[in-house]
Amino acid sequence: MLAPLILNLALSIWLLVSAWVMPHGPVTSWNAMIVALLAAAVSLLAWAAPGRPGLRHGTSVLAVWLVVATMLLPHVALSTMANEVLVAMGFAAVALLFPAHRKHAARPAVRPV
């Protein structure tokens, strides 16, 4: 299923872009970039290795970190904080709406003739 991968990649790309286009401090900018790159990598790994159920929870962990970091790190603007919380909610929503990243189209078993 490509939908969770596409949604998570879109959220990751926006988080990465927002680190430059929205007012960030140096620490929060680096945090947004690192979380964006990790979320993209985890999403790609979860899609590429459907047999590893633990990978699909990686973006959920990153979403929790993003909210915690938003509350703990000094931010320049309220809009930046809101953006990061909304992106985290997006990652969490994808994890809730598509809990089975590992379910690709099942192929029938090949039986010898």
VEXNURO-388731 format. One record per residue (C-alpha): x, y, z; residue number from 0. Coordinates in steps of 0.05 Angstrom, whole numbers, plus 5000, padded with zeros to 4 digits. Layout:
# residues N
<<X; Y; Z>; NUM>
...
This chain:
# residues 113
<<5000; 5000; 5000>; 0>
<<5031; 5065; 4978>; 1>
<<4984; 5113; 5013>; 2>
<<5020; 5114; 5081>; 3>
<<5088; 5120; 5046>; 4>
<<5065; 5178; 5003>; 5>
<<5032; 5214; 5061>; 6>
<<5092; 5205; 5108>; 7>
<<5140; 5228; 5053>; 8>
<<5097; 5289; 5039>; 9>
<<5096; 5307; 5114>; 10>
<<5171; 5295; 5117>; 11>
<<5185; 5340; 5057>; 12>
<<5141; 5395; 5086>; 13>
<<5176; 5390; 5154>; 14>
<<5244; 5395; 5119>; 15>
<<5222; 5454; 5077>; 16>
<<5190; 5489; 5136>; 17>
<<5257; 5489; 5172>; 18>
<<5279; 5541; 5121>; 19>
<<5215; 5579; 5104>; 20>
<<5187; 5588; 5174>; 21>
<<5220; 5625; 5231>; 22>
<<5263; 5575; 5270>; 23>
<<5319; 5582; 5319>; 24>
<<5382; 5542; 5304>; 25>
<<5364; 5485; 5350>; 26>
<<5292; 5478; 5327>; 27>
<<5313; 5483; 5255>; 28>
<<5362; 5425; 5263>; 29>
<<5310; 5386; 5301>; 30>
<<5259; 5394; 5246>; 31>
<<5309; 5374; 5192>; 32>
<<5333; 5313; 5230>; 33>
<<5262; 5290; 5246>; 34>
<<5241; 5300; 5174>; 35>
<<5299; 5259; 5147>; 36>
<<5289; 5204; 5199>; 37>
<<5214; 5201; 5185>; 38>
<<5227; 5194; 5110>; 39>
<<5279; 5140; 5121>; 40>
<<5235; 5101; 5170>; 41>
<<5175; 5106; 5123>; 42>
<<5216; 5080; 5065>; 43>
<<5244; 5023; 5107>; 44>
<<5175; 5005; 5133>; 45>
<<5149; 5002; 5062>; 46>
<<5208; 4964; 5035>; 47>
<<5210; 4912; 5091>; 48>
<<5137; 4895; 5103>; 49>
<<5155; 4835; 5147>; 50>
<<5183; 4879; 5202>; 51>
<<5123; 4904; 5242>; 52>
<<5165; 4947; 5289>; 53>
<<5186; 4994; 5234>; 54>
<<5116; 5018; 5223>; 55>
<<5116; 5050; 5293>; 56>
<<5178; 5091; 5278>; 57>
<<5141; 5152; 5253>; 58>
<<5096; 5149; 5314>; 59>
<<5157; 5153; 5359>; 60>
<<5183; 5212; 5317>; 61>
<<5115; 5246; 5322>; 62>
<<5117; 5241; 5398>; 63>
<<5188; 5269; 5398>; 64>
<<5167; 5326; 5353>; 65>
<<5112; 5346; 5401>; 66>
<<5158; 5339; 5462>; 67>
<<5213; 5379; 5428>; 68>
<<5162; 5432; 5409>; 69>
<<5144; 5440; 5482>; 70>
<<5216; 5438; 5508>; 71>
<<5258; 5475; 5457>; 72>
<<5255; 5551; 5450>; 73>
<<5215; 5572; 5389>; 74>
<<5217; 5638; 5352>; 75>
<<5144; 5640; 5331>; 76>
<<5078; 5609; 5352>; 77>
<<5064; 5592; 5280>; 78>
<<5126; 5547; 5278>; 79>
<<5103; 5511; 5341>; 80>
<<5034; 5501; 5311>; 81>
<<5065; 5475; 5246>; 82>
<<5107; 5423; 5282>; 83>
<<5049; 5399; 5324>; 84>
<<5005; 5393; 5262>; 85>
<<5059; 5354; 5226>; 86>
<<5065; 5308; 5286>; 87>
<<4990; 5299; 5286>; 88>
<<4995; 5282; 5212>; 89>
<<5047; 5227; 5226>; 90>
<<5003; 5200; 5282>; 91>
<<4941; 5202; 5238>; 92>
<<4976; 5162; 5183>; 93>
<<4997; 5110; 5235>; 94>
<<4926; 5105; 5261>; 95>
<<4891; 5105; 5193>; 96>
<<4940; 5056; 5162>; 97>
<<4961; 5010; 5219>; 98>
<<4983; 4955; 5173>; 99>
<<5040; 4984; 5132>; 100>
<<5065; 4912; 5125>; 101>
<<5004; 4889; 5085>; 102>
<<5024; 4892; 5013>; 103>
<<4982; 4857; 4960>; 104>
<<4983; 4784; 4979>; 105>
<<5009; 4738; 4925>; 106>
<<4980; 4669; 4921>; 107>
<<5028; 4613; 4937>; 108>
<<5059; 4581; 4877>; 109>
<<5046; 4506; 4876>; 110>
<<5085; 4459; 4833>; 111>
<<5044; 4429; 4777>; 112>
